[in-house]
Amino acid sequence: MSNSYDSVYLIASIIGALAVGFVFGLVPLICGLIKKRVGLAIGGFAACLVGGFILGLILALPMCALFTVLIFVTKPKNAAAPYGQYPGQAPYPGPMQPNQQPVQPPVAPQPSTPEAAPEKMPWENSEQK
């Protein structure tokens, strides 16, 4: 009869470890989805689940804290430019409406300098000697 208690204990500890990992994994999952950091959210959930399975609360809690801090501290790589836009490029204004005039970029005024008369070559001299 000792074997039946051992298997029950094993199954209960596996289910408990997965439950701990699941509960702690929800924290980075929800925070990451709110902050639009889907990769870190799913990675944190999986790390908490695996950590909870391996060492239970001892490993699931630090994984939860680590991934939650990473979600809040790091910034997305493409935060400055939307998809398909190079850094420094003007944003796409969208399609032109029927009554809308096209927007012309401002033209920089040219500096006004007096132009010097072109230098004449000796053979271009109209005066004959």
Backbone as CSV, one residue per row, in Angstrom:
resi,resn,N_x,N_y,N_z,CA_x,CA_y,CA_z,C_x,C_y,C_z
1,MET,0.810,-1.186,0.000,0.000,0.000,0.000,0.858,1.257,0.000
2,SER,2.046,1.136,0.299,2.957,2.272,0.327,3.119,2.880,-1.067
3,ASN,3.027,2.064,-2.100,3.202,2.552,-3.463,2.080,3.484,-3.878
4,SER,0.858,3.242,-3.467,-0.258,4.092,-3.867,-0.115,5.481,-3.253
5,TYR,0.370,5.563,-2.022,0.564,6.873,-1.391,1.711,7.628,-2.056
6,ASP,2.719,6.901,-2.478,3.842,7.554,-3.146,3.424,8.159,-4.488
7,SER,2.614,7.442,-5.257,2.180,7.970,-6.549,1.227,9.156,-6.370
8,VAL,0.381,9.098,-5.364,-0.526,10.201,-5.089,0.284,11.436,-4.687
9,TYR,1.290,11.233,-3.855,2.142,12.341,-3.428,2.886,12.939,-4.626
10,LEU,3.378,12.096,-5.514,4.095,12.564,-6.695,3.178,13.371,-7.615
11,ILE,1.996,12.860,-7.871,1.051,13.569,-8.736,0.630,14.896,-8.101
12,ALA,0.386,14.895,-6.807,-0.011,16.125,-6.113,1.106,17.159,-6.132
13,SER,2.332,16.726,-5.971,3.438,17.684,-5.979,3.676,18.240,-7.384
14,ILE,3.493,17.437,-8.423,3.622,17.926,-9.799,2.522,18.946,-10.110
15,ILE,1.296,18.623,-9.735,0.185,19.549,-9.974,0.384,20.837,-9.176
16,GLY,0.848,20.730,-7.940,1.093,21.914,-7.121,2.215,22.782,-7.681
17,ALA,3.281,22.139,-8.159,4.397,22.897,-8.728,3.960,23.621,-10.006
18,LEU,3.181,22.949,-10.840,2.681,23.598,-12.051,1.701,24.724,-11.716
19,ALA,0.904,24.543,-10.674,-0.035,25.589,-10.264,0.715,26.827,-9.763
20,VAL,1.779,26.617,-9.000,2.580,27.741,-8.519,3.213,28.471,-9.709
21,GLY,3.777,27.726,-10.642,4.360,28.336,-11.829,3.336,29.078,-12.659
22,PHE,2.132,28.524,-12.760,1.066,29.167,-13.524,0.636,30.481,-12.884
23,VAL,0.439,30.460,-11.569,-0.017,31.662,-10.858,1.041,32.762,-10.944
24,PHE,2.308,32.422,-10.706,3.358,33.428,-10.781,3.633,33.830,-12.235
25,GLY,3.382,32.971,-13.177,3.574,33.297,-14.583,2.531,34.260,-15.123
26,LEU,1.381,34.329,-14.458,0.353,35.268,-14.893,0.778,36.725,-14.706
27,VAL,1.626,36.986,-13.720,2.049,38.365,-13.451,2.832,38.943,-14.650
28,PRO,3.935,38.309,-15.107,4.612,38.886,-16.269,3.779,38.785,-17.550
29,LEU,2.918,37.781,-17.647,2.079,37.654,-18.835,1.129,38.842,-18.955
30,ILE,0.449,39.180,-17.890,-0.510,40.288,-17.924,0.219,41.621,-18.081
31,CYS,1.298,41.807,-17.329,2.058,43.064,-17.433,2.639,43.237,-18.834
32,GLY,3.157,42.176,-19.412,3.733,42.258,-20.749,2.703,42.527,-21.821
33,LEU,1.526,41.954,-21.684,0.478,42.209,-22.670,-0.046,43.632,-22.553
34,ILE,-0.110,44.169,-21.344,-0.543,45.549,-21.164,0.479,46.510,-21.760
35,LYS,1.762,46.229,-21.543,2.826,47.098,-22.042,3.191,46.810,-23.501
36,LYS,2.507,45.873,-24.135,2.753,45.472,-25.533,4.157,44.907,-25.722
37,ARG,4.600,44.110,-24.774,5.876,43.398,-24.852,5.560,41.905,-24.856
38,VAL,4.994,41.448,-25.960,4.447,40.094,-26.051,5.529,39.035,-25.887
39,GLY,6.701,39.253,-26.467,7.782,38.268,-26.362,8.215,38.043,-24.926
40,LEU,8.425,39.136,-24.190,8.802,38.999,-22.786,7.654,38.438,-21.957
41,ALA,6.426,38.753,-22.331,5.270,38.243,-21.582,5.177,36.723,-21.692
42,ILE,5.286,36.217,-22.902,5.190,34.767,-23.101,6.425,34.069,-22.539
43,GLY,7.597,34.683,-22.725,8.822,34.107,-22.166,8.792,34.048,-20.652
44,GLY,8.292,35.102,-20.021,8.175,35.115,-18.556,7.189,34.084,-18.052
45,PHE,6.084,33.934,-18.764,5.102,32.916,-18.362,5.699,31.517,-18.467
46,ALA,6.388,31.249,-19.570,6.998,29.925,-19.753,8.110,29.687,-18.738
47,ALA,8.911,30.720,-18.453,9.991,30.558,-17.475,9.443,30.294,-16.084
48,CYS,8.375,30.964,-15.727,7.758,30.721,-14.413,7.143,29.321,-14.342
49,LEU,6.551,28.890,-15.431,5.945,27.557,-15.456,7.017,26.473,-15.327
50,VAL,8.107,26.603,-16.087,9.192,25.614,-16.015,9.909,25.705,-14.675
51,GLY,10.157,26.938,-14.203,10.802,27.106,-12.900,9.955,26.550,-11.763
52,GLY,8.646,26.740,-11.861,7.753,26.176,-10.853,7.752,24.661,-10.890
53,PHE,7.862,24.094,-12.076,7.913,22.639,-12.194,9.218,22.078,-11.627
54,ILE,10.331,22.799,-11.840,11.628,22.290,-11.394,11.817,22.468,-9.890
55,LEU,11.651,23.708,-9.384,11.912,23.966,-7.963,10.734,24.585,-7.227
56,GLY,9.587,24.671,-7.854,8.410,25.205,-7.179,8.532,26.701,-6.949
57,LEU,8.127,27.121,-5.763,8.116,28.528,-5.397,9.519,29.128,-5.381
58,ILE,10.523,28.324,-5.102,11.899,28.811,-4.980,12.394,29.395,-6.309
59,LEU,11.998,28.851,-7.427,12.458,29.349,-8.726,11.390,30.150,-9.465
60,ALA,10.122,29.901,-9.202,9.058,30.610,-9.913,8.983,32.076,-9.489
61,LEU,9.198,32.357,-8.222,9.122,33.729,-7.736,10.240,34.608,-8.303
62,PRO,11.522,34.177,-8.298,12.549,35.024,-8.916,12.348,35.208,-10.427
63,MET,11.863,34.190,-11.109,11.588,34.341,-12.543,10.484,35.373,-12.770
64,CYS,9.475,35.338,-11.941,8.385,36.306,-12.034,8.920,37.720,-11.834
65,ALA,9.732,37.905,-10.813,10.290,39.233,-10.530,11.214,39.695,-11.661
66,LEU,12.060,38.799,-12.146,13.008,39.150,-13.202,12.290,39.608,-14.471
67,PHE,11.328,38.834,-14.934,10.649,39.179,-16.182,9.737,40.393,-16.013
68,THR,9.164,40.586,-14.835,8.340,41.774,-14.614,9.202,43.028,-14.648
69,VAL,10.379,42.972,-14.045,11.297,44.120,-14.090,11.760,44.361,-15.527
70,LEU,12.081,43.311,-16.262,12.506,43.466,-17.653,11.413,44.104,-18.510
71,ILE,10.184,43.753,-18.269,9.073,44.307,-19.042,8.944,45.800,-18.794
72,PHE,9.111,46.219,-17.539,8.931,47.633,-17.222,10.166,48.479,-17.511
73,VAL,11.350,47.884,-17.523,12.575,48.669,-17.692,12.975,48.818,-19.146
74,THR,12.917,47.758,-19.912,13.384,47.813,-21.295,12.340,48.465,-22.186
75,LYS,12.822,49.027,-23.301,11.937,49.648,-24.278,11.960,48.817,-25.552
76,PRO,10.874,48.830,-26.308,10.892,48.105,-27.574,11.949,48.676,-28.513
77,LYS,12.512,47.842,-29.349,13.559,48.284,-30.270,13.030,49.255,-31.307
78,ASN,11.795,49.124,-31.692,11.239,49.970,-32.744,10.234,50.962,-32.171
79,ALA,10.513,51.500,-30.991,9.568,52.413,-30.365,9.478,53.737,-31.102
80,ALA,10.557,54.174,-31.753,10.573,55.485,-32.374,9.893,55.493,-33.739
81,ALA,10.053,54.454,-34.510,9.550,54.463,-35.880,8.474,53.396,-36.058
82,PRO,7.347,53.755,-36.658,6.346,52.739,-36.953,6.851,51.769,-38.011
83,TYR,6.108,50.713,-38.226,6.510,49.676,-39.171,6.663,50.266,-40.563
84,GLY,7.785,49.984,-41.215,8.013,50.424,-42.578,8.551,51.834,-42.692
85,GLN,8.953,52.439,-41.586,9.453,53.800,-41.628,10.876,53.821,-41.100
86,TYR,11.739,54.518,-41.825,13.123,54.636,-41.407,13.266,55.753,-40.382
87,PRO,14.247,55.673,-39.502,14.446,56.767,-38.557,14.761,58.065,-39.304
88,GLY,14.125,59.145,-38.900,14.332,60.433,-39.544,13.424,60.678,-40.737
89,GLN,12.690,59.675,-41.166,11.798,59.822,-42.313,10.481,60.444,-41.834
90,ALA,9.926,61.354,-42.636,8.660,61.979,-42.283,7.550,60.935,-42.321
91,PRO,6.595,61.007,-41.398,5.516,60.020,-41.410,4.637,60.169,-42.649
92,TYR,4.048,59.076,-43.069,3.176,59.057,-44.240,1.888,59.804,-43.897
93,PRO,1.526,60.839,-44.659,0.350,61.632,-44.306,-0.972,60.952,-44.627
94,GLY,-0.944,59.856,-45.345,-2.179,59.173,-45.685,-2.658,59.590,-47.069
95,PRO,-3.736,58.987,-47.553,-4.218,59.332,-48.891,-4.789,60.752,-48.907
96,MET,-4.670,61.398,-50.060,-5.150,62.758,-50.208,-6.658,62.742,-50.433
97,GLN,-7.349,63.659,-49.796,-8.790,63.789,-49.955,-9.086,64.524,-51.257
98,PRO,-10.304,64.397,-51.813,-10.611,65.030,-53.095,-10.447,66.555,-53.089
99,ASN,-10.761,67.237,-51.997,-10.690,68.694,-51.948,-9.367,69.203,-51.389
100,GLN,-8.438,68.347,-51.157,-7.187,68.722,-50.501,-6.104,69.024,-51.537
101,GLN,-5.395,70.096,-51.309,-4.285,70.465,-52.182,-3.032,69.737,-51.703
102,PRO,-2.176,69.336,-52.637,-0.949,68.671,-52.194,-0.067,69.648,-51.415
103,VAL,0.542,69.149,-50.382,1.395,69.965,-49.530,2.777,70.027,-50.158
104,GLN,3.227,71.246,-50.388,4.554,71.442,-50.958,5.538,71.673,-49.819
105,PRO,6.691,71.047,-49.895,7.671,71.292,-48.847,8.193,72.719,-48.942
106,PRO,8.526,73.327,-47.811,9.025,74.712,-47.870,10.349,74.762,-48.609
107,VAL,10.485,75.818,-49.430,11.697,76.005,-50.217,12.568,77.008,-49.490
108,ALA,13.807,76.683,-49.292,14.726,77.587,-48.618,15.091,78.713,-49.572
109,PRO,15.061,79.963,-49.092,15.409,81.069,-49.989,16.885,81.015,-50.348
110,GLN,17.155,81.339,-51.599,18.530,81.337,-52.075,19.181,82.662,-51.700
111,PRO,20.408,82.628,-51.254,21.069,83.890,-50.901,21.307,84.719,-52.165
112,SER,21.035,86.012,-52.057,21.199,86.876,-53.228,22.612,87.452,-53.223
113,THR,23.414,87.029,-54.166,24.774,87.535,-54.318,24.895,88.092,-55.722
114,PRO,25.555,89.210,-55.834,25.719,89.754,-57.198,26.613,88.836,-58.002
115,GLU,26.151,88.551,-59.188,26.927,87.660,-60.038,28.016,88.462,-60.745
116,ALA,29.194,87.934,-60.721,30.307,88.599,-61.393,30.211,88.341,-62.891
117,ALA,30.663,89.313,-63.649,30.643,89.161,-65.094,31.613,88.062,-65.487
118,PRO,31.213,87.226,-66.429,32.119,86.144,-66.811,33.401,86.706,-67.424
119,GLU,34.481,86.099,-67.092,35.781,86.543,-67.586,35.910,86.165,-69.063
120,LYS,36.404,87.130,-69.860,36.533,86.875,-71.295,37.934,86.357,-71.581
121,MET,37.987,85.489,-72.509,39.267,84.961,-72.947,39.860,85.895,-73.990
122,PRO,41.162,85.813,-74.140,41.789,86.758,-75.078,41.228,86.648,-76.497
123,TRP,40.876,85.504,-76.970,40.381,85.380,-78.345,38.929,85.820,-78.474
124,GLU,38.231,85.987,-77.334,36.847,86.426,-77.371,36.744,87.944,-77.385
125,ASN,37.836,88.604,-77.309,37.833,90.063,-77.255,37.293,90.588,-78.577
126,SER,36.284,91.420,-78.496,35.662,91.948,-79.707,36.455,93.101,-80.317
127,GLU,37.296,93.685,-79.519,38.120,94.775,-80.050,39.296,94.217,-80.809
128,GLN,39.482,94.636,-81.970,40.596,94.173,-82.792,41.706,95.200,-82.716
129,LYS,42.930,94.763,-82.651,44.059,95.673,-82.574,44.612,96.009,-83.914
